[in-house]
Amino acid sequence: MPKNSAVINRGDAPATAAMEAAVDRAGQPREVDEFFESRGLVPYLNTVYSLVGQSFDVLGSVQLAKEEDAETREQWIEIGVTVRGETAQVLDAYDRFTDRWLNSVPDFVRESFRLAYRLA
């Protein structure tokens, strides 16, 4: 596996640390860190990584990218992950992730991230 890759299994105790290690920091634009800092998101990053890592079987590196809607100028960070599993399993995992996400972080944090997953 590449240096910033990891396999993260649902229920794995060190899921947060594994997700952080899997984030491709070398390929991450500086604007991502600036976005985290300007929006006050840094204290919530462990929660974000933990929820993704505990909800999905993530394979490979995690890509973070700042995105912007051209019409509304709304900005967010896209969390790009490749997940392993059958389609039904991944959809169930997404539902669990969404439930946890809604109950774990304030609105401004939810509005600042989008999850984009691909099936392996």
C-alpha positions in Angstrom: 0.0 0.0 0.0 1.1 3.6 -0.5 2.5 5.5 2.5 -0.8 7.3 3.3 -3.1 4.3 2.8 -4.9 2.2 5.3 -7.6 -0.3 5.6 -10.1 0.7 8.2 -12.8 -1.7 9.4 -16.0 -0.7 11.1 -15.8 -1.1 14.8 -12.0 -0.9 14.8 -10.9 0.9 18.0 -8.1 2.9 16.4 -10.4 4.0 13.5 -9.7 7.7 14.2 -6.0 7.4 14.2 -6.1 5.1 11.1 -8.3 7.6 9.2 -6.0 10.5 10.1 -3.0 8.4 8.9 -4.9 7.6 5.7 -5.5 11.3 4.8 -3.3 12.2 1.8 -1.6 15.2 3.4 1.0 15.4 0.6 -1.7 15.8 -2.0 -3.8 18.1 0.2 -4.0 21.7 -0.9 -3.1 24.3 1.7 -6.6 25.8 1.2 -8.0 22.7 3.0 -6.2 23.6 6.2 -7.0 27.2 5.8 -10.7 26.3 5.4 -10.6 24.2 8.6 -9.0 27.0 10.6 -11.2 29.8 9.2 -14.4 27.9 9.9 -13.4 26.7 13.4 -13.5 23.0 12.3 -10.2 21.8 13.7 -11.7 20.6 17.0 -14.2 18.5 15.1 -11.7 16.7 12.8 -11.3 13.7 15.1 -15.1 13.3 15.1 -15.3 13.5 11.3 -12.5 10.9 10.8 -13.9 8.6 13.5 -17.4 8.6 12.0 -16.1 7.8 8.5 -13.7 5.2 9.8 -16.3 3.5 12.1 -19.0 3.5 9.4 -17.2 2.2 6.4 -14.6 -0.3 5.3 -12.3 2.4 3.9 -9.6 1.2 1.5 -6.7 3.4 0.4 -5.9 7.0 1.0 -8.5 9.6 2.0 -8.6 12.7 -0.3 -9.7 16.0 1.1 -10.5 18.8 -1.3 -12.1 22.2 -1.0 -15.1 22.6 -3.3 -17.3 25.5 -4.2 -20.7 25.8 -5.9 -20.3 28.2 -8.8 -23.8 29.6 -8.5 -24.2 30.0 -4.7 -20.5 30.3 -3.7 -21.1 27.8 -0.9 -17.9 26.1 0.1 -17.2 22.7 1.7 -14.6 20.1 2.1 -15.1 16.9 0.1 -14.0 13.7 1.9 -13.2 11.3 -0.9 -12.9 7.6 0.1 -13.0 4.2 -1.6 -15.0 1.7 0.4 -15.2 -2.0 0.3 -18.4 -4.0 0.4 -21.5 -5.1 -1.4 -23.8 -2.3 -2.6 -26.5 -3.0 0.1 -23.8 -3.1 2.8 -22.4 0.2 1.7 -25.8 1.8 1.6 -26.6 0.6 5.1 -23.2 1.9 6.2 -24.1 5.3 4.7 -27.4 5.4 6.6 -25.6 4.6 9.8 -23.0 7.3 9.1 -25.7 9.8 8.4 -27.5 9.1 11.6 -24.3 9.4 13.6 -23.3 12.5 11.7 -26.6 14.3 12.4 -26.3 13.5 16.1 -22.6 14.2 16.6 -21.7 17.6 15.2 -23.3 21.0 15.0 -25.0 22.3 11.9 -22.0 24.5 10.8 -19.8 21.4 10.8 -22.2 19.3 8.8 -22.5 22.1 6.3 -18.8 22.2 5.9 -18.2 18.6 4.7 -19.5 16.3 2.0 -18.7 12.6 1.8 -18.0 11.2 -1.7 -17.5 7.4 -1.7 -16.6 5.0 -4.5 -17.1 1.2 -4.3 -13.9 -0.8 -4.6 
